[in-house]
Amino acid sequence: MSPDQHPPARAASTFTRRGFLAGAGALGSGLALAACGAPTGSSPTTISFYLSKPEVIPYFHRLISTYHSEQDKVRVVLDSSSNVPADFVRNRPPDLGCWNYNFAVAEFVNHGALSDLRDTPQARSINPALWPLMRQTADYPGRISAIPYSVMAEGVIYNRDIFARHGVSVPTTWSELVGVCERLTAAGVTPFFNTYADTWTIAQGMFDYTIGGMVDVAAFFGGLKQEGTHVGPSSATSFSRDLAAPMARMVQLAQYSNKDAASRHYGDGNTAFAQGKAAMYLQGPWALGQIALTSPHLNLGMFPLPVTENPSDLKVRVNVDLALWIPEASPRKAAARDFMAWLMQPRINDTYNNDNDGFGSRIDAPAPTNPALAGLRKYYSGGDFYLGPSQLIPASIPVANYAQAIVLGSSPASQLALLDADWSRYAIRVA
């Protein structure tokens, strides 16, 4: 499992929380939805809608049912199992995609396989601070290839009651964080519960948070692109040079972990943290619902991991959890745009994000109401965020395994040197 194919966020309890979804009807299959409510004597346009996020499939089934009940010109078939790259090769991609915006989508963007959405009202509604993140992942000159739908903001989940019981406050500098960890350790409390057996939890957690808290992520990857095939210890930009300090922080942070972290998986972490076995947990909001399954009334908060001595450096790790796009090859672009516009309506988009602990992508989107996310709101609204570095490294480079090796005791320098070599080989392939 990758860091951005994360487990459910409050999936068990969100589907009927908003009035517009009430009475939407049984879920049924995608084909059943396509036929549901088809008008007599007319021929609605049927579009295929690919969704990459399995935990929200029931949610989108209900959205589609609601869409069908409100209009009769477009029918939507929900697909979550097709091989999308193969479908693009066969020139029969989905008419509308709703995918995490990462390297899996980048190849379609970079090759111009997605249509230009610049002229849509939905593109004009997006928070301008998000466009650099989108371009950082993938870009086709002169186009807006995808519309961000939901953004996940991530940081340190902490148990407010444990903090209060031991008289510690939310840290805003590295030395304050170390002080909190030392005080908790002295009191017999495990500062961080970590789950190294699932490598993605390290990549999206300690690896990304320490880098994003110290390094300008966009500038760093821009430098790597300029170096091309020559990335290494002697180049102006390299993993070895630029990530040495963050990795030293990560090694120090790992010392404040549970002793059995090497054998613990993501599910173990959710349960243990819910049981009060640690004060902090390096996870995104998707973990909140899982924690609540064990302890629904736990008093939780979140804050960005401080890695420097300057509080103004505080930022939150984000990923564009879902983005909407329409392939050039689709013969049903108008119908796909109609459903995309419906999904982007505030009453639909805002409800989805609030129900699933996501942050909105539109300029006028309200903040999520979950009180556990309150500590991240000002950073997101102020544009103090960065894309997770692990998300910007292609899947062919096993960065999560390198991060795991570091926290388990391998030399950071040796692992960063492997990243340099991998990146150079990758640059040769895509040159």
C-alpha angles and dihedrals in degrees: 000000000000125000091256098046088067128165124267125306108215088319095155096060109028107074099084100032097106127060096229090064095050115114093011091141136231118335100236125167127303091256092051090052091051090057097038113112096357107170119248115252097009137090113229118198112253117212131186116233118197118204120188099189107084098189093063097046093105089048092054092045087062092045090053091049089052091049090052091051091054100050139014104206100081130043119195127211111198114218125184102156108057124111097245098190089052090048090054090051089051089049093240105103123160115282091233128019129200106190142150104267102239140107090305089069097031095083091056092049096045092050094049094246093136122074124245113263097180093113095057124103087228092063091050091052096060124110103257091222089069098059094074088054091051092049091046090061097041138337140182113199114256096007142098098213100178140022115223110235106175133011125200117211115200139191143122116336109208137185106241093199093054090049091050093045091057097038098244127139132210105282121233099182135046094248090051090051091051089048091053091049093049093049093049092046091051088053092052095255121133106234099206132021107210131184109204095167087077103057094197090066090061093045096050091037126039095005097051096035096052093046095044091048093055108024133058095241096197093049092046095054090042088056091049090053091052092050089052112171094000101072110140145114092294098046121102090245123030142139089246094054104035102036099044094094096046091048090052087055090048092053090051092047091052089063089070093058132109111277094238096051092120092066099037125103131204093266090051089053094052092050096044094047090048088054092055096251093139138020098226139032127191100222143114129252091273086078093059094076092047091051089049091058087070101029110017095177099047112139102235136171138174135222136172114263109255111222103163135046092250116085090202088070091066113123136159126235112241138180129191093245095189131012130178122228139167121211121234088231094060112111089198102060095136093055091044090052090051092056091042090053090049092051091050094055110118092239090057103031097043093047092051093051094045092048092048100039093249128142118238124252099207124091091242098041114131122232117261112267098222103119090215088069095051093100091060100046100086092049093051095045090047094052092245096143142104137201114255107263091220088060091057094055113086118250091244088072110072095219093154090058091051090050089050091051090053096051090046091056109275118138111270089215093059093048093047089050088055089052090052091052093045092050092051091052090048090052090053091053095050098038 
